Amino acid sequence: MRRARPDEARAVGALVEAAFAQHVEAVGRRPAPMDDDHAAHIAAGEQWVSDDPDGVAGLASAIVLTAHDDHLHVDNVAVAPALHGRGLGRALLAFADDEARRRGLGEVRLYTNAAMSDNLIFYPKLGFVEAARYEQHGFSRVLFVKRV
C-alpha cells in the first residue's frame, strides 16, 4: 500500500467506477463512492492504493481512510474486478487495522449499503460487528465496527 499521487486521481476514479458498477442495479443508483472527489482525498492524504501485482491493470485496489478522535473510518474500499478473489479486499482492511493501531486508534468503522449483500457477509468474516442501520443522503447504510 502507498499513498496515491495527485496525478492518479483519474485512475482511482476509474478503479472505483469499475469496482462499484456491479452494485448500481441493487442500490438503485450510483453508490456514493463512485461520485467521491478522489483528488480531494488524495490531497488530504486519505487515499491509499496498491499497484496490480501482475503489472497489467495499473491500480489493483484503493482505500480511503479518515482519522477521527476515537476511530479510523474506512470511507471507500475498491478492488479491480479482474483481481477479485485474490485477497486484496482482506489486505485493504488489514491495512486499515494496522493503520488504526499505528495512529493509536482502537476502532475501525465502515459502512456499506444495505443492498450490497456480499459486503454484509464479508465484513463480519473479518471481525466487524454490525452496529447500526440508518438512512443517509438517500442511502440505506449499515455501520460496522471492529476493535483493533
Rosetta blueprint (number, residue, H / E / L):
1 M L
2 R E
3 R E
4 A L
5 R L
6 P H
7 D H
8 E H
9 A H
10 R H
11 A H
12 V H
13 G H
14 A H
15 L H
16 V H
17 E H
18 A H
19 A H
20 F H
21 A H
22 Q H
23 H H
24 V H
25 E H
26 A H
27 V H
28 G L
29 R L
30 R L
31 P L
32 A H
33 P H
34 M H
35 D H
36 D L
37 D L
38 H H
39 A H
40 A H
41 H H
42 I H
43 A H
44 A L
45 G L
46 E L
47 Q E
48 W E
49 V E
50 S E
51 D E
52 D L
53 P L
54 D L
55 G L
56 V L
57 A L
58 G L
59 L E
60 A E
61 S E
62 A E
63 I E
64 V E
65 L E
66 T E
67 A E
68 H L
69 D L
70 D L
71 H L
72 L E
73 H E
74 V E
75 D E
76 N E
77 V E
78 A E
79 V E
80 A L
81 P H
82 A H
83 L H
84 H L
85 G L
86 R L
87 G L
88 L H
89 G H
90 R H
91 A H
92 L H
93 L H
94 A H
95 F H
96 A H
97 D H
98 D H
99 E H
100 A H
101 R H
102 R H
103 R L
104 G L
105 L L
106 G L
107 E E
108 V E
109 R E
110 L E
111 Y E
112 T E
113 N E
114 A L
115 A L
116 M L
117 S H
118 D H
119 N H
120 L H
121 I H
122 F H
123 Y H
124 P H
125 K H
126 L L
127 G L
128 F L
129 V E
130 E E
131 A E
132 A E
133 R E
134 Y E
135 E E
136 Q E
137 H L
138 G L
139 F E
140 S E
141 R E
142 V E
143 L E
144 F E
145 V E
146 K E
147 R E
148 V L
